[in-house]
Amino acid sequence: MAVRPAARLMAGILFVIFAVASTIPAVAGYEDTTGRDSGVQDLYLFMDEEDLLDLYTRGDESDERLGGYVRLSPDGEDIELEGVRFRGTSSRELPKKSFNILFAGPQEFLFGSSTMNLKATYTDPTMMRERLAMDLFRVLDQPAPRTKYFDLYINGIYEGLYVHAERVDGDLLASNGLNPAGTLVADDFRNHYYLPEVNRPSVFGFPIDKQDDPEAFLEATMDSRGDPDWEAVRDLVSWVYRTPAGPEFEEGFIQRFDEENFIDWLAIHYLIGDVDSFGDDYWLYLDTANPDAGWIVIPWDKDLTFGTHTRRGTTVNDYFGYESPIATGWENDLVAKFLQTPELRERLEARILFLMDDVFTEDYYAGQVALHEETIGERLNITPGEDAFVLHPQNHHGDIGYLVYHTEAIQDFVRLRHQFLRRAIVPGTGDYYTASVELPADPEESTVYFTDPGGWVIASLEVVNVTEPGTITATVGRTPFNPGIDRHWQFDAGDADVRGKLTLYYRNDVESCCFPVGNWFVSDAAVRDAGYSQWDLRIVRQDGTGRPVMLETYVNPYSNKASADVSLNGTTGFMLVLPETPSWARVQ
């Protein structure tokens, strides 16, 4: 029975609280207890030019390994390889390639593994999302791949910064105190759409018992390591399919799963906004030698997190989103039925609130981002030349030299995501795009958020001084013209009087899988296009006479925000304008 006793839950909570309270260094982040390597390791890959040309010109789907050898320094010892190939699914189509390198034997610099998963993280301009996400699981003492930064040189030419993610296999299980001979499988249905009987992206929700040979079918359609117990996998898939959400599902879930692990796995995915996680981006493990063991979930592939995701069918973009709901995806009935079972969902939501308040706070992320920035920051500004990026265009798809804005977008995501999740757990009332804040008499240097009933943050105010406390109501409405952002912000402070930095948030999204679609910008550009740039946006205040006054404005288009120092008293209106647009001239 995989029941989590109350004592075990309390012990886990106390462990996390102690870790948080006792390991915060000067950079305001945790002490590095995640088992990761904090530096950047050089990796020199050498291949025959003919094989290298074949690797980059053959079809992306090829998994044939090609020869080569590796050194850890230009003049170091040759390390024998079994072969090299590209890795990933959709990532193989990107211009900076990810690699799977198989060594002839275990390597200490790979945490003792013989397999190297070099992830290009081309879609992430910070190149730290994968590591930030995986570390969250390890902080909670949940099994997850260890990660490490590498500088990759191919035949002597620098081809980019990479993140190695530890392979999910028996070595990872053993390093986490688990039985390396246990059952380890992954949901791979999304890669078997060509089979007429599959026709869905997740095995959970599939009528496996209708197959003539269920175990053989699962073996053919799921990824696996070692020698899995396919009968145990069938039992799990069958139970999910036939069991309705509710008390019966809760009872069966507690019998079959390590509840603490599963809830933490779900909670972290909702904290980081990983809407791509319930298809094939996880592994299932069961210690089949222990009749009392429960299934454990192990995460995988976390580059599309912390606000970045697909838009219009491509993963390479600068759009920003934080409003993905606490819901399932990829038609995964295991997650869907868990969320539809009130008692289980309540425990998940309580865990999410606890983690936001006491573990993964804004200070935690600020410290972690600072550590990563110190480690890899300068590498993200390397541009192509004779000795760099011959095979690849650059380290990532984003603008070079804007790292401070890209990393700020991660922290903005955390702030806004926390507001959204609180509203998702405790729904608000009233009209959308309207929010009220009760301003206390002495909120010294605090930040208040105007969050509407749907969880969207209209604005935030970093309070500097309160002359008179009171209630401030913010609303967003349309403008008759589009001077840059086609909305108008109005703040009704009544008798309250406050001074601080006001940040206005606007929608800038187009066709999307997982977020509300709405674009308030004058064009469909994520940041800029040939005609308009969000960098040029300015906040305009409209006083009681209606006369517009342009304010000194800070803009970060990667997180769809603009900020200025203001005073709020009475009724004050604001607009976000592009000074050079004809519409702005009409408004004036």
Buried (B, 14 or more C-beta within 10 A) or exposed (E): EBEBEEEEBEEBBEEBEEBBEEEBEEBBBBEBEBBBBEEBBBBBBBBEEEBBEBBEEEEBEEEEBBEBBBBBEEEEEEBEBBBBBBBBEEBBEBEBBBBBBEBEEEBEBBBEBBBBBBBBBBBBBBBBBBBBBBBBBBBBBBBBBBBBBBBBBBBEBBBBBBBBBBBBBBBBBEBBEBBBBBBBBBBBBBBBEEEEEBEBBBBBBBEBEEBEEBBEBBBEBBEBBEEBBBEBBBBBBBBBBEBEBBEEBBEBBBEBBBBBBBBBBBBBBBBBBBBBBBBBBBBBBBBBEEEEBBBBBBBBBBBBBBBBBBBEEEBBBBBBBBBBBBEBBBBBBBBBBBBBBEEBBEBBBEBBBBBBEBBBBBBBBBBBBBBBBEBBBEBBEBEEEEEBBBBBBBBBBBBEEBBEBBBBBBBBBBBBBBBBBBBBBEEBEEEBBBBBBEBEEEBEEBBBBBBBBBBBBBBBBBBBEBEEBBEBBBBBEEBEBBBBBBBBBBBBBEEBBBBBBBBBBBBBBBEBBBBEEEBBBBBEBBBBEEEBBBEBBBBBBBEEEEEBEBBEBEBBBBBBBBBBBBBBBBBBBBBBBBBEBEBBEEBE
